[in-house]
């Protein structure tokens, strides 16, 4: 009798674990991990810029209710969940403090005019160009999307193009790591089952 399904799966998992260190090196994922703090800073700057574009310039000591603020800024009902997440990001940054259904303003928005741009980051981190392109394209028009003044799908797929998304899922280091891992496991399955390659 051949190996059981469990034995086969355990063998594949062992093969995958053994392949990870080499794939981490070849995919550039370790360098990508060092890039993430810069990407986080860039995203926070885009969130702050969106709130400013919406007309909110909070003052320390101000207390706002989430729903009332959403109404005041003209946020569409279908975008309220995203709006809540953006407030949480400001909370994680220490600009706001969560008070249940309210937020207290701990400090004013920092100046984002000097934030590193997508183009500068892409020059420094060419392996993240697709991710930066999508982030910048959507982030620059985040306020419009929250108000329903632009189609979010057009921001992700301008004129129906999947070019940037395709590059992201093919070339970004995490994608290269996981795509490589899938290829390794499939190759092991083919080898273990005696299937000849075309």
Secondary structure in CASP SS format (residue, H / E / C, confidence):
PFRMAT SS
TARGET T0000
AUTHOR 0000-0000-0000
METHOD secondary structure of the structure
MODEL  1
X C 1.00
X C 1.00
X C 1.00
X C 1.00
X H 1.00
X H 1.00
X H 1.00
X H 1.00
X H 1.00
X H 1.00
X H 1.00
X H 1.00
X H 1.00
X H 1.00
X H 1.00
X H 1.00
X H 1.00
X H 1.00
X H 1.00
X H 1.00
X H 1.00
X H 1.00
X H 1.00
X H 1.00
X H 1.00
X H 1.00
X H 1.00
X C 1.00
X H 1.00
X H 1.00
X H 1.00
X H 1.00
X H 1.00
X H 1.00
X H 1.00
X H 1.00
X H 1.00
X H 1.00
X H 1.00
X H 1.00
X H 1.00
X H 1.00
X H 1.00
X H 1.00
X H 1.00
X H 1.00
X H 1.00
X H 1.00
X H 1.00
X H 1.00
X H 1.00
X H 1.00
X H 1.00
X H 1.00
X C 1.00
X C 1.00
X C 1.00
X C 1.00
X C 1.00
X C 1.00
X C 1.00
X C 1.00
X E 1.00
X E 1.00
X E 1.00
X H 1.00
X H 1.00
X H 1.00
X H 1.00
X H 1.00
X H 1.00
X H 1.00
X H 1.00
X C 1.00
X C 1.00
X C 1.00
X H 1.00
X H 1.00
X H 1.00
X H 1.00
X H 1.00
X H 1.00
X H 1.00
X H 1.00
X H 1.00
X H 1.00
X H 1.00
X H 1.00
X H 1.00
X H 1.00
X H 1.00
X H 1.00
X C 1.00
X C 1.00
X C 1.00
X E 1.00
X E 1.00
X E 1.00
X C 1.00
X C 1.00
X C 1.00
X E 1.00
X E 1.00
X E 1.00
X E 1.00
X C 1.00
X C 1.00
X C 1.00
X C 1.00
X C 1.00
X C 1.00
X C 1.00
X C 1.00
X C 1.00
X C 1.00
X C 1.00
X C 1.00
X H 1.00
X H 1.00
X H 1.00
X H 1.00
X H 1.00
X H 1.00
X H 1.00
X C 1.00
X H 1.00
X H 1.00
X H 1.00
X H 1.00
X H 1.00
X H 1.00
X H 1.00
X H 1.00
X H 1.00
X H 1.00
X H 1.00
X H 1.00
X H 1.00
X H 1.00
X H 1.00
X C 1.00
X H 1.00
X H 1.00
X H 1.00
X H 1.00
X H 1.00
X H 1.00
X C 1.00
X C 1.00
X C 1.00
X C 1.00
X H 1.00
X H 1.00
X H 1.00
X H 1.00
X H 1.00
X C 1.00
X H 1.00
X H 1.00
X H 1.00
X C 1.00
X C 1.00
X H 1.00
X H 1.00
X H 1.00
X H 1.00
X H 1.00
X H 1.00
X H 1.00
X H 1.00
X H 1.00
X C 1.00
X H 1.00
X H 1.00
X H 1.00
X H 1.00
X H 1.00
X H 1.00
X H 1.00
X H 1.00
X H 1.00
X H 1.00
X H 1.00
X H 1.00
X H 1.00
X H 1.00
X H 1.00
X H 1.00
X H 1.00
X H 1.00
X H 1.00
X H 1.00
X C 1.00
X C 1.00
X C 1.00
X C 1.00
X C 1.00
X C 1.00
END
